[in-house]
Amino acid sequence: METTLNPARHRALQRYEDRTPTSRALHEKACRIVPGGVSRNTLAFEPYPFATAEAAGAHLTDVDGNTYLDLVNNFTSLPHGHGHVPTLEAATAELRRSSAVGTAHVLEAEYAAELRRRIPAMETLHFTTTGSEAVGLAVRVARAHTGRVRVLKFEGGFHGSHNEVTQDIATRAPLAPGTAVPARPASAGLEPTTTVTGVYNDPASVHTAFARWGDEIAVVVLEPFLGNAGLITAEQPFVDAIFTAARAAGALVLVDEIQALRARVGGAHMTWDHTPDLVTVGKIMGGGFPLAAFGGRAAAMATLTGADRVIQTGTFTATPPSLAAGRAAMDLFGADVYDELDRRTGRLRAGLRSALADAGLPGYVSGLGSMFNLAMSAEPVTSYRALRSADVELLADIRLELLNRGFLIMPRGTGCLSTAVTDDDVDRFLSAVGESIRVVVATSPHSQEASC
Ligand SMILES: Cc1ncc(COP(=O)(O)O)c(C=O)c1O
């Protein structure tokens, strides 16, 4: 453990380590064979992530027997929490028939039709195993359809691990307003791309990108809210600028709803006046199983067929258990469920604001539908620049206190509710937030400065 940490953080980390000795031993063992101890970067946090032994409903139990209210939900992908019986029964019934087949399967077109009913912009669609594959293939389709190669994305936007979009995800120095630049890789080992990065929620940046590269841009990749960065929501003038510029230049617009499908039935774009050319979905639509999809205008998706086509492969694409689980989970995730979760999460968001106000701590709470995000910032976090100036140390202190009380949110301050989370769970979470903030304010020299 670092000895330069403030004493309050040091004590909180010590409490975490005291509660999780088996997780620590497992982590040390894993690090000898799995660099970093886990295969997904997002799961790693200091001093080490606890290991789950079992999950049920809204709760996780770790290998030391501690329980946590799970507001991470496998990074927003579990609509009904863990062990949802109708989803498991549907998946198990299929599993008994076949776990995976190298043939066509009846469930594929059936679930595709249900997705199109919810998301009319997906005139036709293909399934994939992951969201990363869905985005990568949608970009390929856009390139094949337009005969161009450039992608325009926005800083802070996370769209999976495909090369073209693994760019400018968490840059420390935000772009200047009104600018758009050749993208900067967000990972070592990436080959150079032609991607351009613009400023989220900044119509002037969109104009700059199109003025400079308009006749080269194949597709604009847009997330309705920055799921990886403060849940900053796309404002209408920004959305209008993208669709207007793309239409005028002959570029396509890909709306990445992989997380935002949690916002409302059919995805967050359903309230816009514009219809996306391409849409990607994933996470909750798999019901907790590996499944995602991309689709859009039939004319563009037609590039997936014919002699000179976009090639899609994938041994475990759209396995029958995943299709069955996704369909069963989403059949129980209709408009009424969205409304109920929005109400419950809205109460949670309001409670977070009250807890901050009671402690006199500046903070900004955002979120849509069943999602929430806490950023320790006195100014509204409506831009990536504002998010970057938020106090991440203060957030880390609060999150660690919550973890020690049995509440799991993402290190970046984001959480989400599954249908397994009750109003009582929300109340218990809010009271733990109040206690955590009080402890942090009282003991952290850092936060005492911040609250003065
Ligand atoms: C908006 C968005 N797009 C794409 C992805 C990539 O999906 P996957 O992790 O399934 O590859 C994610 C994952 O978090 C995401 O949030």
The ligand as a MOL file (V3000), in Angstrom:
LIG
                    3D

  0  0  0     0  0            999 V3000
M  V30 BEGIN CTAB
M  V30 COUNTS 16 16 0 0 0
M  V30 BEGIN ATOM
M  V30 1 C -21.4650 2.6090 -25.5750 0
M  V30 2 C -20.6870 1.3400 -25.6780 0
M  V30 3 N -20.3390 0.8930 -26.8800 0
M  V30 4 C -19.6550 -0.2640 -27.0260 0
M  V30 5 C -19.2770 -1.0130 -25.9350 0
M  V30 6 C -18.5180 -2.2980 -26.1160 0
M  V30 7 O -19.3310 -3.3780 -25.7780 0
M  V30 8 P -18.6630 -4.7680 -25.2850 0
M  V30 9 O -18.0090 -4.5070 -23.9780 0
M  V30 10 O -19.8230 -5.7130 -25.2150 0
M  V30 11 O -17.6770 -5.1500 -26.3240 0
M  V30 12 C -19.6210 -0.5710 -24.6580 0
M  V30 13 C -19.2040 -1.3380 -23.4580 0
M  V30 14 O -19.1650 -0.8700 -22.3570 0
M  V30 15 C -20.3430 0.6290 -24.5240 0
M  V30 16 O -20.6920 1.1030 -23.3200 0
M  V30 END ATOM
M  V30 BEGIN BOND
M  V30 1 1 1 2
M  V30 2 1 2 3
M  V30 3 2 2 15
M  V30 4 2 3 4
M  V30 5 1 4 5
M  V30 6 1 5 6
M  V30 7 2 5 12
M  V30 8 1 6 7
M  V30 9 1 7 8
M  V30 10 2 8 9
M  V30 11 1 8 10
M  V30 12 1 8 11
M  V30 13 1 12 13
M  V30 14 1 12 15
M  V30 15 2 13 14
M  V30 16 1 15 16
M  V30 END BOND
M  V30 END CTAB
M  END
